[in-house]
Structures are given as structure tokens and as C-alpha cells.
Amino acid sequence: DHHRRSRLRRGLTEYPLRVLATGSGSLSPRAEIWSHRFSPILVLTTRRATPSRLALLRPLADQVWISRGSSIQFASCLNRLYREFAIRRLLVEGGGELNDALFREGLVDEVHLTICPLFLGGRDAPTISDGRGVPRLALASRFTLITAKRVGQELHAVWHRTSEPSSAR
């Protein structure tokens, strides 16, 4: 309740808009998120989503936006979120492929990273940025460490983007 009141005092909506990104539209209609209807849910998808998947999503989500092509056009979706919902900042909680797409488009301004004393290995171990990545180190997204804080055995770090190679966009 404190978080909700704090949002209202800052001129924000009572609860944040929730945005789900799925290129194929493969979200389960039985997923937990659909049973918690405290704020609007927007689904971003692509033309790869079949008509049957879209038919399942449309009654569940408040809106479904379909990007042209086979991948979500995140820059245009963020512009539309700004125009239609006045959203200036977006917290992204996702996997490595989503992160990779946002890094490649130069859309990540800040990274909050928690490092835990649990080490996975192997070719298929998930990373912060899976997916296509960039072909050369010179094209990598560059960040500066702003804060680092130890909490128990974990390290919580915040990084801000310093510059983005012009050819990465």
C-alpha cells in the first residue's frame, strides 16, 4: 500500500502498466499474470503469432500490439507507449534474448544487476544477454558503474549507459 501511495504522490498511476513481449505470441492463458488484474496488461508480439494464439491473447490482455515483421520493433513500441500512456521509463524484467534485443537497439539506459554466489556453466547456460549479440567488441553497449552494494552474499550493482556506438542503432 505504501508503494501505491508513493506512486500517486509522484503523479504516477496507482499501478504500473504491465507489458509482455512475445515474438511468437506463445503466452499461456493459464499463466499467473492473468489472474492478477490490478493494472492494465499490454502484449507486444509480431506477425509470427498465429491467429489462434492471438485469439487466446486478445480476451486476456487489455491491448495486443503486433509489430510488422518477425521481431518486435521495440523503439517504435516505446515511442507509442510514450504517446499513448505518457511512459518515460520502463522497467524490463526478462530473459537474455529480450535484453539482447534492447541492447542491440540502444534502448537500455540503466542496468540493475544482482550477482549471486551460484555459478552455472555450459554452452546453454543463460546469460544477461543471449540472442544474436553484436559481431564486434567495438559495437558493445558501454556502461559505467554507478553503485555497488553487498547484501549478504549478493552484490547489487547499478550501471548507466555511457555511450552507444553509432553503428549499433
Disulfide bonds with the S-S distance in Angstrom:
none
